[in-house]
Amino acid sequence: MVSRVSVLITTYNRSQLLHRAIASVLCQDYRDFQIVVIDDCSSDDTQEIVASISDPRIRYVRNEKNVGGKDGDLAIIKRFLSEFCDGEFFVYLCDDDYWFPKDLLSRQVRAFEQHPSLAFVQGGMVHCYPHPVPTLAPNEHYVTYTFLDEIKTQVFWGTLFPSGFMPAADYLRLFAEDPKNRNIVIGATLFHTARFKSSGALDRANGVRWQAGYAILAGAATQGDIFYIDEPCVMNAVDRNNASHRGTQLAHLKDCLASIDAAFSGRPEFTDIRNTMARSVFKIFMCNKIAHKWGWFKTNAIGDISDIMLPPISASDFLLALQDVPFTDNNRKLIETSDLPLLGVLTALGVSEDVAGWHHVQAMAS
């Protein structure tokens, strides 16, 4: 029987977390869905856990060998879309994430019915940290944080986008201006299946490992408008072992740029947005470089991740990675002087652009 919504849940050796993720889908008041659990060759009791849940809408698929460890989840999503997804809409939920509202799917489907031009409906994210985070200063003026639990480990990131309907151009412009914060985990994003496939983002994303959200979200947004639910919708566990914290900063920089190119490659009408997003990524990594010099990565919310900053991205690395991105003279001065130890040197050189942001990073580090 064909369902209107297809839910992909990928899992690997996290059977108890998987049970929670499945339960958050099964409790939805919207019932016309299928769940496809793709087990990436687990060695624990994952298969038994899935078998213990009696619901005909659940389909269990086991990979003969581990795919995600080598090629990332993108390879699994591509297989799901080509072999198992029969829904008009689909959503991808990781095994360690779960949904908050029981009416999430019904609200998302209703948004599609009210706005036929939508490419996807996205829900707001909650970060769950491994230990309490007593204070969180907004790293951008528009971001708001709300703690959902008394011990202050669950933080809802609010106002990342305006709530409700957004034309694609508005969404992409906002995303490009601040991709770090607005690259929302996609676990509560319901995509229009045909429009997602027509974007070709996954076809062009071979080799993208960590920052696939740029390709998936920005790529899909080239095919239609967006609806955003500015409420806690999906819990995302944040810890030192997440894929986002593997690899060096240079590898992540290249991965970000590859993901951005996968979103916009072959679409000259989005060149300005592509370049804006690439320049925004540049600023993020430059700030990370300065933050590392001040020791911030030893005291941040998830613990010490300073090792991924080594070796630091050199000025020549930046220039090579960003050679196709147009920059101002000040941008280039920032890159060329980024190996110097003191921010004061940059200020003395008259490089005012982005210096205020770096002072903010310094204040956070202190």
C-alpha positions, 0 to 999 in steps of 0.5 A: 500500500502506498503511503503519502509520507515516507519516513527514513530512519537510519541506524547503526548500533544504537538500538535503544535510541532507535526505539525512541525515534520510531516511537516519536513517529508512531505517536503522530496524529497523522497516520498515512505514512510508512517508516523505512528503517535502514540498518547500516550493518549493526552488530547489536540487537537492532533487528530484534528491537525493530521486530518487537514493534508491531506495526505494518507500516514499518519496513526493516532493511539491513545493509550487507556492509556498513555504508555510512562510515565510508560514504556518509548518510547521503549514500543511504538517502540516495538508496532510500529515494531510488528503492523504498520511498513511495511517498509524495513527501519524505523526511529523514530522521537519524536514530539519535533524534526524535520529534517533539510535537505529535501533530508535526506531520499533520501540520506539515502536510497541511502546509503543503496543501495550503501552499502548493509551491513548497519544496519543503516544510522545516521544523525548528531544532533543539540541541541536547548537550552532554552536560548543562550549559548555564549560559548561552550568548547569542552568536548572532543578534537575531538568534534566541535560545530557550532552555527546555529543561531545568538542568539546562541541557536542551536548548531550542534555537529560535528565530533562525527563520521567520515563521510561516511561508517564505519565498525561495529567494528569501530563504536562500538569501538568509541561509547564505548570510549565516549558513552556520546557524541556519544549517538546521538539522533536517530531522523535522524537514518534510520534503516534496519528493519529486521536487527534491529529486529534480534538484539533483543535489544528491547526484552532485554531492558525491564526496560530501561527508559532513556538511551535507545540509548545505546541499540538501536544504539549499539544493531543494530550495532551488525548486520551490518555496519554504514553510518554517515552523519556529517551534521545538520540533526535533531533538538533536543530540550534540556530543564530541562523537558526532560526525560534525566533529570529525576531521580537521578544520581544513577538511570541513572547509573543503566539505562545506564548499563542496556541499555549496557547489552541489546545491548550486552547480549548473544553476547560474541564476544562483551564482550570487547566493552561492558566492555569498554563502561561500564568503559566509563560510570563510568568515566562520572558519576565520573566526574559528581560527582566531577562537582556537588561538584564544583557547575557546575550543577547550571551553565550549558547550560540548567540551574540548574539540581543539584537536580538530583545529590542528593543523590550523588552516593557513592563509595559503590553504584559505586562498587555495580553497576559495580561489573561485570566490570573489572577495574584497581587498579587505577580505584578502588582507584578512586571509593573508594576515590570518597567520599572525598571532594578534588581532591588534596587528590586523586592526593596525593594518586598517583591516576593519571588515569582520574585526568586530565579529572577531572581538565578539569571539574573543569576548566569548572565549574569555 
